[in-house]
Amino acid sequence: MKLTDFYNEVSRHTDTAKTAITVADTKRVLSEAFIVLAKMDAAEFADTVSKGVAQAKKKLGK
């Protein structure tokens, strides 16, 4: 998946009737998140991503 496709997919999920979030807002937040992740060492990065994916799987019911 291209990074732009990733940004657009996330934007489609976050822009709802209750939370009007633009694609630009989503891209800006994700860009900052990647900057924070880039500052981490490999172990901290892996731990953070692992925990995030685990939380996402709970939301998906997996």
LUMDO-241727 format. One record per residue (C-alpha): residue number from 1; residue in one letter; x, y, z. Coordinates in nm, 3 decimals. Layout:
<sites>
<site nr="NUM" rest="A" c1="X" c2="Y" c3="Z"/>
...
</sites>
This chain:
<sites>
<site nr="1" rest="M" c1="0.000" c2="0.000" c3="0.000"/>
<site nr="2" rest="K" c1="0.130" c2="0.344" c3="-0.088"/>
<site nr="3" rest="L" c1="0.160" c2="0.593" c3="0.197"/>
<site nr="4" rest="T" c1="-0.093" c2="0.823" c3="0.031"/>
<site nr="5" rest="D" c1="-0.339" c2="0.535" c3="0.005"/>
<site nr="6" rest="F" c1="-0.284" c2="0.465" c3="0.374"/>
<site nr="7" rest="Y" c1="-0.354" c2="0.829" c3="0.463"/>
<site nr="8" rest="N" c1="-0.669" c2="0.830" c3="0.249"/>
<site nr="9" rest="E" c1="-0.797" c2="0.502" c3="0.398"/>
<site nr="10" rest="V" c1="-0.748" c2="0.633" c3="0.752"/>
<site nr="11" rest="S" c1="-0.922" c2="0.956" c3="0.655"/>
<site nr="12" rest="R" c1="-1.224" c2="0.764" c3="0.524"/>
<site nr="13" rest="H" c1="-1.255" c2="0.590" c3="0.861"/>
<site nr="14" rest="T" c1="-1.215" c2="0.903" c3="1.074"/>
<site nr="15" rest="D" c1="-1.435" c2="1.146" c3="0.881"/>
<site nr="16" rest="T" c1="-1.781" c2="1.068" c3="1.015"/>
<site nr="17" rest="A" c1="-2.098" c2="1.267" c3="1.077"/>
<site nr="18" rest="K" c1="-1.992" c2="1.310" c3="1.442"/>
<site nr="19" rest="T" c1="-1.630" c2="1.405" c3="1.371"/>
<site nr="20" rest="A" c1="-1.571" c2="1.610" c3="1.059"/>
<site nr="21" rest="I" c1="-1.199" c2="1.551" c3="1.002"/>
<site nr="22" rest="T" c1="-1.054" c2="1.647" c3="0.667"/>
<site nr="23" rest="V" c1="-0.800" c2="1.447" c3="0.470"/>
<site nr="24" rest="A" c1="-0.548" c2="1.727" c3="0.533"/>
<site nr="25" rest="D" c1="-0.606" c2="1.702" c3="0.910"/>
<site nr="26" rest="T" c1="-0.563" c2="1.326" c3="0.901"/>
<site nr="27" rest="K" c1="-0.243" c2="1.350" c3="0.697"/>
<site nr="28" rest="R" c1="-0.100" c2="1.612" c3="0.932"/>
<site nr="29" rest="V" c1="-0.170" c2="1.399" c3="1.242"/>
<site nr="30" rest="L" c1="-0.032" c2="1.081" c3="1.082"/>
<site nr="31" rest="S" c1="0.277" c2="1.268" c3="0.964"/>
<site nr="32" rest="E" c1="0.344" c2="1.385" c3="1.320"/>
<site nr="33" rest="A" c1="0.285" c2="1.033" c3="1.451"/>
<site nr="34" rest="F" c1="0.547" c2="0.899" c3="1.207"/>
<site nr="35" rest="I" c1="0.791" c2="1.168" c3="1.324"/>
<site nr="36" rest="V" c1="0.743" c2="1.057" c3="1.685"/>
<site nr="37" rest="L" c1="0.792" c2="0.692" c3="1.584"/>
<site nr="38" rest="A" c1="1.106" c2="0.780" c3="1.387"/>
<site nr="39" rest="K" c1="1.265" c2="0.924" c3="1.701"/>
<site nr="40" rest="M" c1="1.229" c2="0.592" c3="1.887"/>
<site nr="41" rest="D" c1="1.492" c2="0.322" c3="1.898"/>
<site nr="42" rest="A" c1="1.400" c2="-0.009" c3="1.735"/>
<site nr="43" rest="A" c1="1.284" c2="-0.181" c3="2.055"/>
<site nr="44" rest="E" c1="1.061" c2="0.105" c3="2.165"/>
<site nr="45" rest="F" c1="0.923" c2="0.140" c3="1.812"/>
<site nr="46" rest="A" c1="0.840" c2="-0.230" c3="1.792"/>
<site nr="47" rest="D" c1="0.679" c2="-0.227" c3="2.137"/>
<site nr="48" rest="T" c1="0.468" c2="0.079" c3="2.057"/>
<site nr="49" rest="V" c1="0.350" c2="-0.054" c3="1.721"/>
<site nr="50" rest="S" c1="0.280" c2="-0.396" c3="1.872"/>
<site nr="51" rest="K" c1="0.064" c2="-0.242" c3="2.145"/>
<site nr="52" rest="G" c1="-0.120" c2="-0.026" c3="1.892"/>
<site nr="53" rest="V" c1="-0.195" c2="-0.322" c3="1.669"/>
<site nr="54" rest="A" c1="-0.313" c2="-0.525" c3="1.970"/>
<site nr="55" rest="Q" c1="-0.557" c2="-0.246" c3="2.062"/>
<site nr="56" rest="A" c1="-0.680" c2="-0.227" c3="1.704"/>
<site nr="57" rest="K" c1="-0.742" c2="-0.602" c3="1.695"/>
<site nr="58" rest="K" c1="-0.955" c2="-0.570" c3="2.010"/>
<site nr="59" rest="K" c1="-1.167" c2="-0.307" c3="1.833"/>
<site nr="60" rest="L" c1="-1.205" c2="-0.543" c3="1.539"/>
<site nr="61" rest="G" c1="-1.305" c2="-0.824" c3="1.773"/>
<site nr="62" rest="K" c1="-1.006" c2="-1.041" c3="1.685"/>
</sites>
